[in-house]
Amino acid sequence: MGPKSNSGFYLSKKAAVLFAFLVLALLVILTVFVGLYAKLRAERTQEVTPATREPPSESSSMQPGAERLGPWNHTRLPSNLQPIHYQLELWPKQVQPGQDHLYFLIGQANVTVMCLEETEVFLIHSRNLNYSGLSLTAGAHSPQLDPRPVPNIQEVWLEVSHDYLVIELDGKLVPGQQYTLQSNYSGKLGEKLQGLFIIHDPEKEHQKPIIASLLEPTFARSVFPCFDEPAMKATFDIRLVNRPEFVAISNMPAIDVSERLDEDGKWKVTTFNTTVKMSTYIIAFVIFDYDYVSTTYNDIEIRVWADKTAVSNGEAEYALNITGPILAYFEKYYDVNYPLPKIDIVALPLYGPVAMENWGLLLFRKSSLLLDPKKEFFNKLAITAVVAHELAHQWFGNLATIRWWNNLWLNEGFASYFENLEFSSEDHVKKWKHRYPIHLKYYVFQTEENIFSHSLSMKKEDIETFDEIREMFSDTTYIKGASVIDMISHFMTEELFAKGLTSYLKAFSYSNAEADDVWNHLQMAIDSQDVIKLPTSIKSIMDTWTMQEGLPIITVNTTSGTVKQDYFGKSKENRNSNYSWFIPVFWMKNGSVQPLIWFDGESKTYPEIKRTTDEEWILLNINVSTLCRIVYDDSNWQQLILQLNKDPTVIPSSNRMQLICDAFDLEKIGNINIRTALSTTTYLAKEQDNDVWYAAFHYFSRLEKVIRTTYTFGLYKKYIFSRIVPFYYHQMKLMNEDFNNIHNSSVEKTIFLKTLNKLYLLDLKDLMDRATDLYSQLMSNPANNTIPSYARRHIYCEAIKAGSEKEWNFAWSLYQNSSQDDEVLLFAMGCSREPWILSRYLHYTLGELIVSEKHSYTVYQSVAENPIGWALAWNFLRTNWNSINTNSTYHIELMTLLDTVSEGLLTDFGLQEFELFLNSTAEEEEWAHTVQQLIIGSRDLLNWNKKIHTEVHNWLSEHIPAN
């Protein structure tokens, strides 16, 4: 017998041999499985670092991408992959602690996609991101487990020209399966206001830096790898890492805040709730040391963030107070609730656009959002418009999104239309109401003549590159888009229009749409009733307004009833062409409203608009509901002008504005004569409507440009004196003869200031006496300035104009000893009537310690706008050109100054002198282009002056008051 084992367990020799063999077999099998698992894992999670491939050049056909074609050669992403979900972590870090201006970004992104079509290429947007590793795995929620393994990553490279990260695989992705691209990367944070960037408040040197984002239109790809197209919607889980003293916010509420340690110290990690399905361009991040005020509306938390001083001063209160009521208005109008649990609104010291509509996190320039209760930097109406615009985007753009940028007007046009909200009092209850401003419609006609104007909807293939997309953010997109939408609401009626929009928003929530989708839902609203009848489908009507650039001119002969259409726009070649529109025209005859008429593209006779007597008049386009110009026959013009002088209130105020605008603009392109245009202003002594005066002041100013240094200017001043002064007295009466009462009256501040600005030319004794009295009180007690801030520039100006060196020196001492009212005082000091004072004032800008470089252009501009100062400004500019800062920092100010100076040189000799001087300074290419634009503009004014001057002089001679 053998010995017992130490364990007390006994095996025979034969059994021991068998056991050893089994153990060895198990080890072999385990080794094989480990090898297979390792190989499989390597196939599924291979890490690689991409190479950068510059765009192929003609001289280097062997460069990767040049020798073969692929989806990376196209500017648009292929349709084979659809993003479903992003997991993002963004960690901005300083290159070295304490170096506020040197930041970089560490990022992690897991992008889960659904494969829709077989592909061996995983294509995703990426710009200026450096990858330390990439892996591709099966998605966690694939609908079924496909037996085929995840393809191996074969090659990775960057297609710089189209911002693509190209991941080539050794097999095909399977339709119906989900895959997750995992990446670790780094990027740069600069101070250029796009992507993710750093902001330092230029007014607050020691304030902590701010990190903020602007991802529209295509900057998301510079922050994280993504499918950066509007139609590629997905949900997002976002995590931000920052220093503990900062606050991080994003589109959704924070659900967790934790701590992280690394070699640089302690960090705060903020995790946010999962977003709704959304486009990349409305994702947003802000990291800052700000404070906020808050409220709730219908369980939605509303916070307005600003620097701590602004918040403590109450500057964020107005924006906070209007946000909830505007949300309520939109929810009721659209019959679609705001879907997120919160709205954060942030006032940044610097930002690219005025504001950005990121879903749940609206970012603003602080000048467009904050309202100091003690000062009036930005009036309430303007703040309301910007806030309403961005809130309207929460539905038009964020909830229902354009499929591609060629239809950007579906976002911006609707937001611009709905931004025009104001309070109204009905039955002593304040409510919001929508009123689209008439003057914006006439601004559209100015933009249509711009060389950069375009059709509202463009072909997809024409809008592909970044520059092409950027050009869509234009006045055409915003203002023409809004004006066309306003036209639809008129001919459909507001009720049916709202019904169609509700249907559209509900059908395309969390999805993407094109213009035809809007037309289909508006058509459904039309088809649901039988009161409103259209001559053809909504699509057929609206395609004539959105698919071609330009606008219609309607020429009507009221003696025969014939109507024809012509083209108005940037292209002179298109005039008298085959351009045509379906035009809805509301109209009246002798003050009696008539049924709606539709004009189509054909020239035809409409018996109903034929006048039956010489005394009758026809007025087309009541309330300017349609974007079109109207050219009447001479006899109808005369009857309309007679009616204006007899009783202007018979004609709606918007149409009184229309008659002035159409007359002067149609004269410029040769449709009517200048005498008819001037005659539309003869009744203005009876006019009290602000919109009409906006138009009148605009066209008076345009006329002043060509006659301000001619022998006709004296007649002109006498004429407008007799028309404008009654309006001034009307406004003063409403204010109880006190400038400080403007806020307690119905006087609109902007139009009152335009009135004061025009009276500067006229030396009205009443205004000069009021100004001199108020200014004298200020000189007696500088510590107690009772002049309202909004009117100080004009009050100071009138007093200095009427005064002597004493009044001017007092203003100069105020400027030297206080930082308040700097711009106001600088403009006012240019109002002196003493040439020697103005000359001395100009020379003060040459001494660095007297007038700062920042303020020099204000001095030049104020003197140039003075009727006796423009020649001084022009001579000073030429003499001291090399001493004046003309770099790009002051490009706009310089252009404005030269444009003003040129108005005094509208003779062949003067313009030749102006042109020679400008060409001698045009060294840089950009400046040379600007110079040519200035010269072309001045030449156009000179030609217009030659055309009209004699007629203007004769007409004014016939219409100035006898005394």
Number of C-alpha atoms within 10 A of each C-alpha: 3 6 7 10 9 7 6 7 7 13 11 8 8 8 10 11 11 10 11 10 10 10 10 11 11 11 11 10 10 12 12 12 12 11 11 12 12 12 11 14 15 14 20 18 19 16 16 18 14 18 15 15 17 14 17 17 10 9 7 11 12 12 15 16 17 15 10 10 10 9 14 22 16 13 16 14 19 15 10 17 25 19 21 18 20 24 16 20 21 22 18 24 19 15 13 11 10 8 9 16 16 16 20 18 20 20 24 19 22 24 25 26 23 22 20 16 16 14 18 17 23 22 22 23 24 25 22 15 21 19 19 13 14 21 19 25 20 20 18 10 11 14 11 9 12 12 6 10 16 23 21 22 24 15 15 20 19 26 24 18 16 19 20 26 27 23 20 19 19 14 17 18 25 19 14 15 19 25 25 21 20 20 21 18 20 20 20 19 23 17 15 12 18 22 24 28 22 24 21 19 16 10 8 9 9 9 12 16 17 19 21 24 26 26 23 19 19 22 21 28 24 22 26 33 27 22 25 26 21 23 20 21 23 21 18 25 18 25 24 23 25 22 19 14 10 17 17 24 21 28 27 25 20 16 10 11 14 11 13 13 9 7 5 10 8 13 18 19 21 22 23 21 16 18 21 18 18 24 28 27 23 24 23 26 21 23 21 22 17 20 17 20 17 15 14 15 14 10 9 16 16 22 22 28 25 25 21 12 11 20 19 14 13 15 23 28 21 18 21 23 14 15 23 18 14 22 20 15 17 20 15 11 14 19 16 15 12 20 13 16 16 20 26 22 27 26 23 26 18 17 20 13 11 14 23 26 25 30 30 26 24 23 27 25 18 23 15 22 30 30 23 17 13 10 12 12 14 15 16 17 12 14 19 21 20 21 24 23 25 25 27 25 25 25 26 22 29 26 23 24 29 25 18 17 25 23 25 26 28 26 23 25 28 26 27 26 26 24 25 20 20 16 12 13 10 8 7 7 8 11 15 16 14 14 13 17 14 19 17 14 22 23 14 23 22 15 20 22 16 15 10 13 22 23 22 27 23 18 12 12 10 10 19 16 14 13 9 13 17 14 14 24 15 18 21 25 25 23 24 30 27 26 26 21 20 24 17 20 16 17 20 20 13 13 12 21 21 18 18 22 20 18 19 21 22 16 15 16 17 20 22 22 21 18 20 13 15 20 21 17 21 25 19 17 20 22 13 10 10 7 8 12 12 14 13 9 15 20 18 13 19 19 17 18 24 21 14 16 21 27 25 24 22 20 18 24 22 25 16 14 15 16 21 19 28 21 24 24 22 21 15 11 9 14 17 11 11 12 18 21 23 19 24 23 21 21 20 19 16 16 16 11 12 15 9 13 17 12 20 17 17 13 13 13 16 16 12 13 24 19 19 12 8 10 14 17 24 21 23 23 22 19 18 22 22 23 22 24 27 20 22 22 14 13 16 22 22 17 16 23 21 18 20 21 18 12 11 18 14 13 19 14 20 19 19 26 24 24 23 22 22 23 25 25 19 20 17 16 10 10 17 20 17 21 17 18 22 18 18 25 21 18 17 22 16 17 21 15 15 17 17 23 22 16 19 20 18 14 18 16 13 13 20 17 19 26 20 18 17 13 10 19 17 15 20 22 19 17 18 22 20 15 17 22 19 16 21 16 14 14 22 18 13 15 18 13 14 12 17 16 15 20 11 10 15 11 18 12 15 12 17 19 15 14 19 21 15 19 21 17 13 16 15 14 11 10 19 23 15 16 23 21 14 18 26 13 15 16 17 9 11 13 8 10 14 15 18 15 16 18 18 20 22 23 27 26 29 27 26 27 22 18 16 14 12 11 20 22 14 17 21 17 11 16 19 12 8 9 9 10 14 16 14 21 23 26 21 26 28 28 28 27 18 15 13 11 18 25 16 10 21 22 16 16 21 16 10 10 9 13 20 13 16 11 13 21 22 20 24 29 23 22 31 27 18 19 14 17 23 24 17 19 26 21 12 15 18 13 11 11 12 10 10 15 15 13 9 11 10 13 14 9 17 18 15 13 23 20 17 18 25 25 23 21 21 26 18 12 10 14 19 15 12 21 19 11 12 20 14 9 13 15 10 8 9 10 17 16 11 15 19 15 12 20 19 13 13 23 19 13 20 19 14 14 18 14 13 17 17 11 14 20 18 13 18 21 16 12 15 16 12 6 4
